[in-house]
Amino acid sequence: MTKQQTAHIISHTHWDREWYLPYERHHIRLIQLVDTLLDTLEQNPDFRSFFFDGQTIIIEDYLQVRPENRERLTRHIREGRIYIGPWYILQDAFLTSPEANVRNLQLGHQDAAVYGEVSKIGYFPDTFGLTGQIPQLMQQAGITNAFFGRGVKPTGFNNMVSDDGYESSFSELVWEGPDGSQVLGILFANWYSNGNEVPAELEEASRFWERKLGDARQYAATDQLLFMNGCDHQPLQTDLPEAIRTAEKLHPEVSFVHSNFPDYIKAVEASLAGRSLSTVKGELRSQRTDGWGTLVNTASARVYLKQLNQRGQAILEKVAEPLAVIAKLHGGEYPQHLLDYAWKTLLQNHPHDSICGCSVDEVHREMVTRFHKSYHTAEGIVADSMQAITAAVDTSGFAAYSEEALPLVVTNTSGWSRTGTVTVELDAARQYLRDGLPLEENARLMKAVELAGRVLVDEQGQQVPCTVEDLGLSFGYDLPDDRFRQPYSCSKVRLTFEAADVPALGLRTYAWVRPVGAAAESTPAMNLQAEASLVQAGRVLENDTLRVEVMADGSFTLEHKPSGKIYRDLGVYENTGDIGNEYMYRAPAGEVPLTTLGLNADIAVIEDTPYRASIEISHSWEIPASADALLEEEQRALVYYPERQAKRSAATVTLKLRTVLRLERSGKGLEVKSYINNMAKDHRLRMLFPADLAAASHRVDSMFELAERPNEPAPEWQNPSNAQHQQCFVDVTGENAGLTVANLGLHEYEILRDGRNTIAVTLLRSVGEMGDWGWFPTPEAQCLGEQTADMLLLPHSGDAVTSGAAAAAYQFQIPWTCAQAEVHAGTIPAVYSVVRWNGETAAFSSMKLNKERGDVLLRWFNLTGQSGILDLEAALPVAAFYTSNVLEVEGEELPSEGAASLKLQLGGHQITTVGIRLN
């Protein structure tokens, strides 16, 4: 009999490192699984292969406890019986930064190569939606496929529904990114467990295969049927070879194969020869579903985790790596080993059940520790790099202004020139304990240090307005490389000022000086109070670009002077009940949202300097204390959250809100910081920003993409909420004006269908259960206590890209770095930049060194679909420019415009990496 179909049975286990059990409880089960796997591979040659879930961290986790089995494990990998990689961990795509996704690929490939061949499988089995640039990311990594379980709804065999760009006729499809990159997409239409626990007993197997073959045939475009033998934390099916033999007896017309992904892909591609598939374009967010099962609200579960992650990603990719490059170029070290360690520690928090905040409380407690470990490592890298940089900066020019000059270096590690307010602490004087003076004398000397008469000057000797805070007697210490720690007493001050025009990927030098002689005449003392204030009439902030007026209820209007557009009713808080879970938001049926509109607020000016001013708005707001008692009953009974009938309680608590509006003298945006003292449970808190702009769609920052999304959901959408993911910002643009709302770790927003295109940003979501397949109480997900939220409002003319709003939103993510220096000559000029570049549609992404070659690698991505030109000039000893991919494989050499300059075509939505080989 001719075999008509092939059933590919692939053994695997989907390994959530932590989820409904703490990490170590899952870890124990992993050890048991791999022990059994190694024994089975050695004892049963018919058990052909096993897939390690696409993540190499499984190897780390196993060998941490079973180091004696390294040789056994390595042998099976090299013999092609265990498939590993390409990722380090299986991440959530929307809640992790573009560069984190790249580092995840790089580390996965790096670690897999140690043991054997890297699996070129684009594996996203349970990722909660997929970003549009994944096809390009995969292609650059040499991966031509993507296996995924969510985001597309197939229509099935012979279904005549026409393709509309978001649906596929089959589980096999072509997935196309915004730049045109394509991969073969394989949707787990019957999930990644459709071949789980295959029966070996004849009667049971008959029922099993009758059902399973029918399910697979319903969606398959070819005669190659995929059956995934495994599921979440699934123990190994050791009798699978016997079960396959049983299947062969029952269905001789089907060829049953204990297969693997490479063989399956080859078979599918051969079967597809001459046939066409549906092409699905862009993001896969389950747009064409009823909207209840998208898991999008994991973007707002345990917001504190997302904020810690944003901080950790920013310091690693946007501060530590570029500063380490600058330090290396001037005699310092590039600590790749520490960067890898910090990245791996951070990435361990990126699995979808971890960063999404949808696990039990113990899991997320451990995550907080990992976030701090990664951050502290990055801090150490930054400190060491800044020490090398400040030692190399030429500060000798400040000696002309004062014999007691205290230089300081301000670095801008963003990709654009930057002006903004910075704060730095300086030791005005030190007295080392090693000098042997009595502690009382040390203290007396430091308290006697004269601070008056000093001013801040830039490298040209021009005075800079500055606020000085005397921090008094302090303790500090040095940790030299060649001797024991060196403690000291010091007189410490804090300076706050506007750092102007600090070059991209560079620095500017200042000094706090006491002018003497001619220098004193050229730098007269500045009276800060005489400088123009940004505050008017107690409730208005104004600079050359923006005017902000606060109303009695704490809402405010924002006028963008260049466009003349006035945005009204901004900053209103909205509160609703939430009877959902960590995965999905669900408001009680029929509930009318509460808002602070009309609620009296206390308003006060809390900062008024020439370079920055701030207004504080305080609310005391009575809201329901929790859901009513019915919610716990429904949770225990596992009532599906859209069908719950619980309401909010009659009892109330006070929600104390403090909002700080901050405007900088040269700022193009208004900073909004919320301080939330949350005493309520089972609710959601958002801030509303009505755009009042006519627009049918909006744009949102995603992975290497400024994605366009419609304001109205698809006709199939039934969920009253249309919340969506964002990375750094969301933008609504009309005919002549637009409003960009940037955020720090606030990854959920919604464009309200209220006639005003209001941008609603979720600040806090409080729920009491994990959700999914059982009842798992999570009291810490209520996020009680003090919470904060940071945003930046950027009104603009034109669109977000050409106006510079997008660049400002990206800069908002990146902290300034400042450090004290000494007066000395150096190889770095007082104003310095590693590279200068120009490209109107380009966004800068990273600067780092390649591990093997030591080359400088720079990455940009095109925010638009239009091709553009990238001009690059490097202040480096350039031997050659070349193209690279995201795995840092050296490509073709690029013709340079001069000794150290380059003009490069940047295609629409293209991710471009440029390597610089140094002399």
C-alpha positions in Angstrom: 0.0 0.0 0.0 1.3 3.4 -0.9 1.8 5.7 2.1 -0.4 8.8 1.6 0.7 10.7 4.6 3.6 10.9 7.1 3.0 11.5 10.8 6.0 13.2 12.3 6.1 12.6 16.0 8.5 14.9 17.8 9.4 14.3 21.4 9.8 17.4 23.5 8.8 19.0 26.8 7.8 22.6 27.0 9.8 23.7 30.0 8.5 26.8 31.9 11.4 27.2 34.4 9.0 28.6 36.9 5.2 29.1 36.9 2.6 27.4 39.1 5.5 26.1 41.2 8.6 28.0 42.4 11.7 27.6 40.2 13.4 24.9 42.3 10.3 22.7 42.4 10.2 22.8 38.6 14.0 22.3 38.6 13.7 19.0 40.5 11.3 17.7 37.9 13.7 18.9 35.1 16.6 16.8 36.6 14.3 13.8 36.7 13.2 14.3 33.1 16.8 14.6 31.7 18.0 11.7 33.8 15.3 9.6 32.3 16.0 10.9 28.8 19.7 10.0 29.0 18.9 6.5 30.2 16.3 6.0 27.5 18.6 7.2 24.7 21.3 4.8 25.9 19.0 1.8 26.4 16.6 2.1 23.5 18.1 3.0 20.1 14.5 3.2 18.7 13.9 6.3 20.8 15.6 8.5 18.2 15.6 12.1 19.5 14.4 14.7 21.8 14.0 18.5 21.4 15.1 20.7 24.4 12.3 23.3 23.9 14.5 25.7 21.9 16.3 27.0 25.0 19.9 26.2 26.1 19.3 27.2 29.7 17.9 23.7 30.2 21.5 22.4 29.9 22.7 25.0 32.5 20.0 24.1 34.9 20.6 20.3 34.5 24.4 20.4 34.8 24.1 22.7 37.8 22.9 19.7 39.7 24.3 16.8 37.5 27.8 18.0 36.4 28.9 14.3 36.3 26.6 13.8 33.3 28.1 16.5 31.1 29.9 13.9 28.9 26.8 11.8 28.4 24.7 14.8 27.6 27.3 16.2 25.2 27.6 12.9 23.4 23.9 12.6 22.6 23.8 16.3 21.4 26.7 15.7 19.0 25.2 12.5 17.8 22.0 14.4 16.8 19.7 12.8 19.3 19.2 15.9 21.5 18.4 19.1 19.6 19.4 22.4 21.4 19.0 26.1 20.8 18.6 28.5 19.2 17.5 30.6 22.2 19.0 30.9 25.7 15.5 31.1 27.1 12.0 31.2 25.6 11.1 34.9 26.1 8.0 36.9 25.8 8.4 38.9 22.6 6.4 42.1 23.5 7.7 42.7 27.0 11.4 42.3 26.3 13.5 44.9 24.4 14.7 44.5 20.9 18.3 44.2 22.1 17.3 41.7 24.8 15.9 39.5 22.0 19.1 39.8 20.1 21.3 38.9 23.2 19.0 36.0 23.8 19.7 34.6 20.3 23.4 35.4 20.6 23.8 33.6 24.0 21.7 30.7 22.9 23.9 30.2 19.8 27.0 30.7 21.8 26.1 28.1 24.4 24.7 25.6 22.0 27.9 25.7 19.9 29.9 24.4 22.8 28.0 21.2 22.8 27.2 20.6 19.2 25.1 21.9 16.3 22.7 24.8 16.9 19.0 24.0 16.0 18.0 26.6 13.4 14.4 26.4 14.6 12.5 29.6 15.2 10.7 28.3 18.3 7.9 30.2 19.9 5.5 27.5 21.2 3.6 29.5 23.8 4.7 33.1 23.3 1.8 35.4 24.1 1.7 37.0 20.6 4.6 37.7 18.2 6.1 41.0 17.1 6.2 41.9 13.4 10.0 41.9 13.0 10.6 38.3 14.0 10.8 37.1 10.4 13.7 39.6 9.8 15.3 38.6 13.1 15.1 34.9 12.2 16.5 35.5 8.7 19.4 37.4 10.0 20.1 34.5 12.4 20.1 32.0 9.5 16.7 30.6 10.5 14.1 30.3 7.8 11.1 29.1 9.9 8.9 30.0 12.9 6.9 27.5 14.9 4.3 29.1 17.2 1.1 28.5 19.0 -0.6 31.9 19.2 -1.4 34.9 17.1 -3.1 33.4 14.0 -6.4 31.8 13.6 -6.4 29.2 10.7 -9.5 28.7 8.7 -8.9 25.0 7.9 -8.9 22.8 4.9 -11.2 23.8 2.0 -12.5 26.8 3.9 -13.3 29.4 1.3 -12.8 32.4 3.6 -10.4 34.6 1.7 -7.1 35.7 3.3 -7.2 39.1 4.8 -3.7 39.5 5.9 -4.2 38.2 9.4 -5.5 34.7 8.9 -4.2 31.5 7.2 -6.0 28.8 5.4 -3.8 26.2 7.0 -1.4 25.6 9.8 1.4 26.1 7.3 1.8 29.7 6.1 4.2 32.3 4.9 4.9 34.9 7.6 6.2 38.2 6.2 7.8 41.0 8.3 7.3 44.7 7.5 10.7 44.8 5.6 9.6 41.9 3.3 11.5 39.2 5.1 9.7 35.9 5.0 9.8 32.6 6.9 7.9 29.4 6.7 5.4 29.6 9.6 4.1 26.5 11.3 1.1 27.2 13.6 0.5 24.6 16.3 -3.2 24.7 15.3 -3.9 21.8 17.6 -1.4 23.0 20.1 2.1 21.8 20.9 0.8 18.8 22.8 -1.3 17.2 20.0 0.8 14.1 20.1 1.1 13.8 23.8 1.0 10.5 25.6 0.5 8.3 22.6 -1.1 5.0 23.7 0.7 1.8 23.0 -2.3 -0.4 23.8 -4.3 -1.2 20.6 -7.8 -0.3 21.5 -6.9 3.0 23.2 -4.5 3.8 20.4 -7.3 3.3 17.9 -9.5 5.9 19.5 -6.5 8.2 19.9 -5.3 8.2 16.3 -8.8 8.4 14.9 -9.2 11.7 16.7 -5.7 13.0 16.3 -5.3 12.3 12.6 -8.6 14.0 11.9 -7.6 17.1 13.9 -4.3 17.4 12.1 -5.7 16.8 8.6 -8.3 19.6 9.3 -5.6 22.2 9.1 -2.6 20.7 7.3 -1.7 22.0 3.9 0.4 19.0 3.0 0.6 15.3 3.6 3.2 15.9 6.4 1.3 15.9 9.7 3.0 17.2 12.8 2.4 15.6 16.3 4.1 17.2 19.3 4.8 14.4 21.9 5.0 16.5 25.1 3.5 19.4 27.0 4.3 21.7 29.9 6.7 19.9 32.2 5.8 16.7 30.5 7.7 13.6 31.7 9.3 11.6 28.9 7.2 9.0 27.2 9.7 6.1 27.3 7.5 3.7 25.4 7.0 5.9 22.4 8.7 3.5 20.0 6.3 0.8 21.0 3.4 3.2 20.6 4.6 4.1 17.1 4.6 0.4 16.2 1.0 0.1 17.4 0.0 3.1 15.3 1.6 1.5 12.2 -0.6 -1.6 12.7 -3.7 0.5 13.0 -3.0 2.9 10.0 -0.8 1.2 7.4 -1.6 4.1 5.0 0.3 6.5 7.2 4.0 6.5 7.7 4.7 7.1 11.4 8.1 8.5 12.1 9.8 9.4 15.4 11.0 12.7 13.8 12.7 15.9 14.5 12.2 19.5 13.3 14.8 19.6 10.6 13.4 16.5 8.9 9.9 17.7 9.3 10.7 21.1 7.7 12.5 19.4 4.7 9.5 17.1 4.2 7.0 20.0 4.3 9.1 22.1 1.9 9.3 19.2 -0.5 5.5 18.7 -0.3 4.9 22.4 -0.9 6.9 22.5 -4.1 4.7 24.3 -6.7 2.0 25.2 -4.2 1.2 28.5 -2.6 0.4 29.3 1.0 -1.4 32.1 2.7 0.8 35.1 3.5 0.3 36.6 6.9 2.0 39.9 7.4 3.2 41.8 10.5 2.3 41.3 14.1 0.6 38.1 15.3 -1.6 39.3 18.1 -4.8 37.3 17.7 -6.4 40.3 16.1 -9.1 38.2 14.3 -10.4 36.5 17.5 -13.1 37.4 20.1 -10.4 39.1 22.1 -10.9 37.1 25.3 -7.9 34.8 25.1 -5.1 37.1 23.8 -3.4 37.2 27.3 -2.5 40.9 26.4 -3.2 42.0 30.0 -0.1 40.2 31.2 1.4 43.5 30.1 -0.1 45.1 33.2 0.2 42.2 35.7 2.7 43.1 38.4 3.8 46.3 36.8 6.7 46.5 39.2 8.4 43.6 37.4 8.1 45.4 34.0 9.6 48.6 35.6 12.5 46.6 37.1 13.1 45.0 33.7 13.1 48.3 31.8 15.6 49.7 34.2 17.8 46.5 33.9 17.6 46.4 30.1 18.4 50.1 29.8 21.5 50.1 32.0 22.9 47.0 30.2 22.2 47.8 26.5 22.1 51.6 26.6 24.7 52.5 29.3 27.0 49.6 30.3 27.8 48.3 26.8 28.5 51.7 25.1 30.5 53.0 28.1 32.5 49.9 28.1 33.3 50.5 24.4 34.4 54.0 25.1 36.6 52.8 28.0 38.1 50.1 25.9 39.0 52.5 23.2 41.0 54.6 25.7 42.9 52.0 27.7 40.1 50.4 29.8 38.6 46.9 29.7 35.6 45.5 27.9 34.3 43.0 30.5 32.4 40.6 28.1 32.3 37.9 30.8 30.5 40.3 33.2 28.2 41.5 30.5 27.3 37.9 29.6 26.6 37.1 33.2 24.4 40.2 33.7 22.5 39.5 30.5 21.9 35.9 31.4 20.7 36.8 34.9 18.3 39.3 33.4 17.2 37.0 30.6 16.3 34.4 33.2 13.4 36.7 34.1 12.2 36.9 30.4 10.2 33.7 30.0 6.6 34.3 29.2 5.3 33.1 32.6 8.0 35.2 34.4 8.1 38.6 32.8 4.4 38.4 32.1 3.8 38.3 35.9 1.5 35.3 35.6 3.1 32.9 38.1 2.8 32.2 41.8 4.1 34.7 44.2 7.3 32.8 45.1 8.4 32.9 41.4 8.1 36.7 41.3 9.9 37.2 44.6 12.9 35.4 43.1 12.7 37.5 40.0 13.1 40.7 42.0 16.4 39.3 43.3 17.6 38.4 39.8 16.7 41.9 38.6 18.8 43.4 41.4 21.7 41.0 40.7 21.8 41.9 37.1 21.4 45.6 37.8 24.2 45.6 40.4 26.5 43.8 38.0 25.8 46.4 35.3 26.4 49.2 37.9 29.8 47.8 38.6 30.6 47.7 34.8 29.4 51.3 34.5 31.5 52.4 37.5 34.7 50.8 36.2 34.1 52.2 32.7 33.5 55.7 34.0 36.7 55.4 36.1 38.6 54.6 32.9 36.9 57.3 30.9 37.3 60.1 33.5 41.0 59.2 33.8 41.4 59.6 30.1 39.4 62.9 29.7 41.5 66.0 29.3 40.4 68.3 32.1 43.6 70.4 32.2 41.8 73.4 30.8 39.9 73.9 34.0 43.1 74.8 35.9 42.9 78.2 34.3 39.7 79.0 36.2 40.6 77.8 39.7 43.3 76.0 41.6 40.5 74.0 43.3 38.6 72.9 40.2 36.4 69.8 40.6 35.8 68.5 37.1 32.9 66.2 36.3 32.0 64.3 33.2 28.5 63.9 31.8 28.0 61.1 29.4 25.1 60.6 26.9 24.9 57.0 25.8 21.8 57.5 23.7 22.0 57.7 19.9 21.1 61.3 19.7 22.5 64.6 21.0 20.9 65.4 24.3 20.0 68.3 26.5 18.5 67.8 29.9 18.8 68.1 33.7 21.4 66.0 35.4 22.3 65.5 39.0 25.8 64.6 40.3 27.3 64.2 43.7 30.9 65.5 44.3 33.4 65.1 47.1 34.4 68.8 47.7 37.2 67.5 49.8 38.5 64.2 51.3 40.4 63.2 54.3 41.6 59.5 54.2 41.6 57.6 57.4 45.0 56.1 56.5 46.5 59.5 57.3 46.1 58.6 61.0 44.2 61.7 62.2 41.7 61.1 65.0 38.2 60.6 63.6 37.1 63.8 65.4 39.7 65.8 63.6 38.7 64.2 60.2 35.2 65.3 60.9 36.2 68.8 61.9 38.3 69.3 58.8 35.5 68.2 56.5 32.9 70.3 58.2 35.1 73.3 57.8 35.4 73.0 54.1 34.3 76.3 52.5 31.7 75.7 49.7 30.7 79.3 49.1 32.0 81.2 46.1 32.0 78.2 43.7 30.3 78.2 40.4 29.7 75.6 37.7 31.4 76.2 34.3 31.5 74.3 31.0 34.6 73.5 29.0 34.6 77.0 27.5 34.5 78.6 31.0 30.9 79.7 30.6 28.9 79.7 33.8 26.0 77.2 34.0 23.0 77.7 36.3 23.3 75.2 39.0 21.6 74.2 42.3 23.9 73.2 45.1 22.9 71.0 48.0 25.3 70.7 50.9 25.1 67.0 51.9 27.5 67.6 54.8 29.9 65.2 56.3 29.9 61.8 54.5 31.8 58.6 54.4 33.3 57.0 51.3 35.9 54.6 50.2 38.1 53.6 47.3 38.6 49.9 46.2 42.1 50.0 44.5 43.2 47.2 42.3 46.5 46.8 44.1 45.8 47.4 47.8 43.3 47.2 50.6 40.2 49.4 50.6 40.8 53.0 51.4 38.0 54.6 53.6 37.7 58.4 53.9 35.6 61.2 55.3 34.5 63.8 52.9 32.4 67.0 52.4 29.8 66.0 49.8 27.6 68.2 47.6 24.9 67.5 45.1 24.8 69.7 41.9 21.8 69.8 39.6 22.0 71.6 36.3 21.1 71.5 32.6 23.7 69.7 30.5 23.3 71.2 27.1 24.1 69.6 23.7 25.9 66.5 25.0 27.0 64.6 21.9 25.4 61.3 21.1 27.4 58.3 22.3 29.8 60.8 23.9 30.4 63.2 26.7 30.8 66.8 27.9 32.9 68.0 30.7 32.2 70.6 33.4 33.9 71.8 36.6 32.7 73.2 39.9 35.3 76.0 40.5 36.1 78.9 42.8 37.2 81.5 40.3 40.3 83.5 41.2 42.0 86.5 39.5 41.0 87.0 35.8 38.9 83.9 35.9 36.7 85.4 38.6 36.0 88.5 36.5 35.1 86.4 33.5 32.8 84.1 35.5 30.7 86.4 37.8 28.5 84.8 40.4 25.1 84.0 39.1 21.9 84.8 41.0 19.6 81.8 40.3 16.6 83.7 41.6 17.1 86.4 39.0 16.9 83.9 36.2 13.6 83.6 34.3 11.2 81.2 36.1 9.2 78.5 34.3 6.3 78.9 36.7 3.5 81.3 36.3 0.6 82.1 38.7 1.3 78.9 40.7 -0.5 76.5 38.3 1.2 77.2 35.0 4.5 75.8 33.6 5.9 77.3 30.4 9.0 77.2 28.2 9.6 78.1 24.6 7.8 75.0 23.3 5.1 74.0 25.9 2.6 75.6 28.2 0.9 73.5 30.9 -2.0 74.7 33.0 -3.3 72.7 35.9 -7.0 72.7 36.7 -8.6 72.5 40.2 -9.2 68.8 39.8 -5.6 68.0 38.9 -6.2 67.6 35.2 -4.2 69.8 32.9 -4.1 71.4 29.5 -1.0 71.1 27.3 -0.3 73.7 24.6 2.2 72.8 21.9 3.3 76.3 20.7 4.8 75.4 17.3 1.6 73.7 16.1 -0.8 75.7 18.1 -2.6 72.5 19.3 -4.0 72.5 22.8 -4.7 69.1 24.5 -7.3 69.2 27.2 -8.4 67.1 30.2 -5.0 65.3 30.4 -3.8 63.4 33.4 -7.2 62.2 34.6 -7.1 59.0 36.6 -9.5 56.2 35.7 -10.4 53.3 38.1 -12.3 50.2 37.4 -12.8 46.8 39.1 -10.9 43.8 37.9 -12.4 40.4 38.4 -10.0 38.7 36.0 -6.6 37.3 36.8 -2.9 37.8 36.0 -3.5 36.8 32.4 -6.6 38.8 31.5 -8.4 41.9 32.7 -12.2 41.7 33.2 -14.3 44.6 34.6 -17.5 43.7 36.4 -20.4 43.7 34.0 -22.2 47.0 33.7 -19.6 48.9 35.7 -19.2 52.6 35.0 -15.5 53.7 35.4 -14.6 56.1 38.2 -12.4 59.1 37.4 -10.8 62.0 39.2 -12.5 64.4 36.8 -14.1 67.0 39.1 -12.4 65.6 42.2 -10.7 68.5 44.1 -6.9 68.3 44.3 -4.2 70.0 46.3 -1.8 71.8 44.0 1.6 73.1 44.9 4.9 74.2 43.2 7.7 72.0 44.5 10.5 73.1 42.2 11.3 76.4 40.6 14.8 76.7 39.1 16.0 78.3 35.8 16.4 74.9 34.2 13.4 73.0 35.6 10.1 73.4 37.5 7.7 71.0 39.0 4.1 71.1 40.2 2.7 68.5 42.6 -1.0 67.4 42.4 -2.4 65.4 45.3 -5.7 63.4 45.4 -7.4 61.5 48.2 -9.8 59.3 46.4 -12.4 56.9 47.9 -12.7 53.8 45.8 -14.1 50.3 46.5 -11.8 48.3 48.7 -12.0 45.1 46.7 -14.3 42.8 44.7 -17.3 41.4 46.6 -17.3 37.9 48.2 -18.6 36.3 45.1 -15.3 36.7 43.3 -13.4 34.1 45.5 -16.3 31.7 45.1 -16.0 32.0 41.4 -12.3 31.7 41.5 -12.5 28.5 43.6 -15.1 27.1 41.2 -12.8 27.8 38.2 -15.5 30.0 36.6 -14.1 31.3 33.3 -13.4 34.9 33.8 -15.6 36.4 31.0 -18.5 34.6 32.7 -18.0 35.9 36.2 -20.7 37.8 37.9 -18.8 39.3 40.8 -19.1 43.1 41.5 -17.1 45.6 43.5 -17.5 45.8 47.3 -19.6 48.5 49.0 -16.7 49.1 51.5 -14.2 51.8 50.4 -10.6 52.7 51.0 -8.6 55.8 50.3 -6.4 55.8 47.2 -3.8 58.4 47.7 -2.3 59.8 44.5 0.5 62.2 44.1 1.3 63.4 40.5 4.3 65.5 39.7 4.4 67.4 36.4 8.0 68.5 35.5 9.0 70.8 32.7 12.6 71.5 31.7 13.8 74.7 30.2 14.8 73.1 26.9 12.4 70.2 27.2 10.2 69.2 24.3 8.0 67.1 26.5 6.3 67.1 29.9 7.4 64.5 32.5 4.5 63.0 34.5 5.3 60.9 37.5 2.6 59.2 39.6 3.1 58.1 43.2 0.4 55.7 44.2 -0.4 54.4 47.7 -2.5 51.4 46.8 -4.7 50.0 49.6 -7.3 48.5 47.3 -7.6 45.1 45.7 -9.2 43.8 42.5 -9.0 46.9 40.4 -7.2 48.7 37.6 -5.8 52.3 37.5 -5.1 54.1 34.3 -4.2 57.7 33.3 -6.0 59.2 30.4 -4.6 61.5 27.7 -7.3 62.6 25.2 -5.6 63.3 21.8 -8.6 64.9 20.2 -7.1 64.2 16.8 -8.9 62.6 13.8 -7.0 59.4 13.1 -8.2 55.9 12.2 -4.9 54.3 13.3 -2.0 54.9 15.7 1.6 53.9 15.9 3.3 52.1 18.7 6.9 51.2 19.5 7.6 47.5 19.3 10.6 45.2 18.6 12.7 47.1 16.0 9.5 48.6 14.6 7.1 51.5 14.8 4.0 49.4 14.2 0.8 50.8 12.9 -2.4 49.5 14.4 -6.1 50.3 13.8 -8.0 52.2 16.5 -11.0 50.0 15.9 -10.7 46.2 16.5 -11.7 43.6 14.0 -15.4 42.7 13.6 -14.8 39.4 15.4 -13.6 41.2 18.6 -16.1 40.9 21.5 -14.0 41.9 24.5 -15.1 45.4 25.7 -11.4 46.1 26.3 -9.0 46.5 23.4 -5.8 46.9 25.5 -2.5 46.3 23.6 1.2 46.0 24.1 3.8 48.8 23.8 7.5 49.1 24.4 8.7 52.7 24.8 5.8 54.8 23.5 2.5 55.1 21.7 1.6 57.9 19.3 -1.6 59.3 17.8 -1.1 61.7 14.9 -3.7 63.8 13.0 -3.3 66.0 10.0 -1.1 68.6 11.5 -0.2 67.5 15.0 0.3 64.5 17.2 0.7 63.3 20.7 3.3 60.8 21.8 3.1 59.2 25.3 6.4 57.6 26.4 6.7 55.4 29.4 9.1 53.5 31.7 8.0 49.9 32.0 4.3 50.6 31.4 3.6 48.2 28.6 -0.2 48.3 28.4 -2.2 51.0 26.7 -5.5 51.3 24.9 -6.9 53.8 22.4 -10.4 54.4 23.7 -13.3 54.4 21.4 -14.7 57.6 23.0 -14.7 60.0 20.1 -11.5 61.6 21.3 -8.9 58.9 20.6 -7.9 59.0 24.2 -4.6 57.2 25.0 -5.2 55.3 28.2 -2.0 54.0 29.9 -2.3 51.4 32.6 -0.4 52.3 35.8 -1.5 49.5 38.1 -3.5 46.3 37.9 -4.4 44.5 41.2 -5.6 40.9 41.0 -5.6 38.0 43.4 -5.1 34.8 41.4 -2.8 33.4 38.7 -5.5 32.1 36.5 -5.2 29.6 33.6 -5.7 25.9 34.5 -6.6 26.0 38.2 -7.0 28.1 41.3 -3.7 29.5 42.4 -4.1 32.4 44.9 -1.5 35.2 44.4 -2.1 37.9 47.0 1.1 39.7 46.1 -0.3 40.4 42.6 -2.6 42.9 44.3 0.5 45.2 44.4 -0.5 46.8 47.7 1.6 49.7 49.0 3.7 52.3 47.3 3.9 52.2 43.5 5.2 54.7 40.9 4.7 55.3 37.2 6.8 57.5 34.9 5.6 59.0 31.6 6.7 61.7 29.1 4.1 63.6 27.0 5.6 64.8 23.7 3.1 66.8 21.6 4.6 67.4 18.1 4.0 68.8 14.6 4.1 66.3 11.7 4.7 62.7 12.6 6.5 61.1 15.6 9.6 60.3 13.5 10.4 63.4 11.6 9.4 65.7 14.5 11.9 64.0 16.8 9.3 62.8 19.3 10.3 59.2 18.7 13.9 60.0 19.4 13.0 61.9 22.6 10.8 58.9 23.7 13.8 56.5 23.3 16.1 58.9 25.2 13.5 59.0 28.0 14.4 55.3 28.6 18.1 56.0 29.2 19.6 57.5 32.4 22.3 60.1 32.3 25.6 59.0 33.7 27.9 61.4 35.5 31.1 61.1 37.5 33.6 63.2 39.2 37.1 63.6 37.6 40.4 65.1 38.5 42.4 67.9 36.7 44.8 66.3 34.3 45.7 65.9 30.6 44.1 63.1 28.7 43.4 61.5 25.3 39.7 62.3 25.3 38.8 65.9 24.5 36.4 67.7 26.9 33.6 67.3 24.4 33.7 64.0 22.6 31.7 61.5 20.6 32.7 58.0 19.4 30.6 58.3 16.3 28.4 60.9 14.6 25.5 59.8 12.4 22.6 61.2 10.6 19.5 59.5 9.3 16.1 61.0 9.5 14.1 57.8 9.7 16.7 55.7 11.7 16.6 54.9 15.3 19.8 53.9 17.1 19.7 50.6 19.0 23.1 49.6 20.3 26.9 50.0 20.5 29.0 47.1 21.7 32.2 45.1 21.0 32.3 41.8 19.2 33.6 39.1 21.5 35.9 37.3 19.1 37.2 40.1 16.9 37.0 43.1 19.2 35.3 45.1 16.5 32.9 47.9 17.3 29.3 47.0 16.3 26.6 49.6 15.8 22.9 48.9 15.1 20.1 51.0 13.8 16.6 50.2 12.5 14.4 52.1 10.1 11.2 53.4 11.8 9.4 53.8 8.4 8.8 51.8 5.3 10.7 54.3 3.2 14.3 53.8 2.3 16.7 56.3 3.7 20.4 57.2 3.9 22.5 56.7 7.0 25.6 58.9 7.2 28.2 57.7 9.7 31.5 59.3 10.8 33.6 57.5 13.4 36.2 59.1 15.7 38.1 55.9 15.6 41.1 54.3 13.9 39.0 52.6 11.2 40.5 49.8 9.2 37.2 48.9 7.5 33.5 49.1 7.7 31.4 46.0 7.1 27.9 44.7 7.3 26.9 42.2 10.0 23.8 40.4 11.1 22.3 40.0 14.6 24.6 37.1 15.3 27.6 39.4 14.6 28.8 37.3 11.6 31.0 39.5 9.5 29.5 40.3 6.1 30.6 42.3 3.1 33.0 45.2 3.4 31.4 48.6 2.8 32.9 51.3 0.7 33.8 54.2 2.9 33.4 57.9 2.0 36.7 58.7 3.7 39.1 57.4 6.2 36.4 57.1 8.8 33.1 57.9 7.2 30.3 55.9 5.6 27.1 56.5 3.6 24.8 53.5 3.8 21.4 52.8 2.3 18.8 51.8 5.0 15.9 49.9 3.6 12.3 50.4 4.8 11.9 48.8 8.3 15.4 47.3 7.9 17.5 46.3 10.9 21.1 47.3 10.1 24.3 46.3 11.9 27.6 48.0 11.0 30.9 46.5 12.1 34.0 48.7 12.4 37.3 46.9 12.2 40.0 48.9 14.0 43.6 49.5 13.1 
